[in-house]
Amino acid sequence: MNVPDDLLYTESHEWIKREGDNVRVGITDHAQSELTDVVYVELPKMDGQANAKEAIAVVESVKAASDIYAPVKGTVVEVNKALEADPGLINREPYGQGWIFILKIENADELKNLKNAAAYKKQIG
């Protein structure tokens, strides 16, 4: 499983990349592998408010539908519209073109509650 060292992770298998006052969020390689072929993504609403650990989006695969959770409290400032036409980007490039949304974070201290790559690798065994 690919677990990049420069990202943060949640218990629920989202990855987080800090970009100034924002965080880019997607699902991990492990999560997309468990879901198998992603066929639909329900993106969060632009300018929508999210609380940490609150369901904000949905990824559907041929196997199951899974909620995607906000890693921190914030406001949705961008969504990956490319996923509407090609949800399989999540399978092919989970850490690249398969990102799901960007949040403007309200409190950067909340990032301390997320896992580093070593802790996430331990979680997924």
Buried (B, 14 or more C-beta within 10 A) or exposed (E): EEBBEEBBBBBBBBBBBBEEEBBBBBBBBBBBBBBEEBBEBBBBEEEBBBEBBEEBBBBBBEEEEBEBBBBBBBBBBBBBEEBEEBBBBBBEBBBEBBBBBBBBBBEEEBBEEBBEBEEBBEBBE
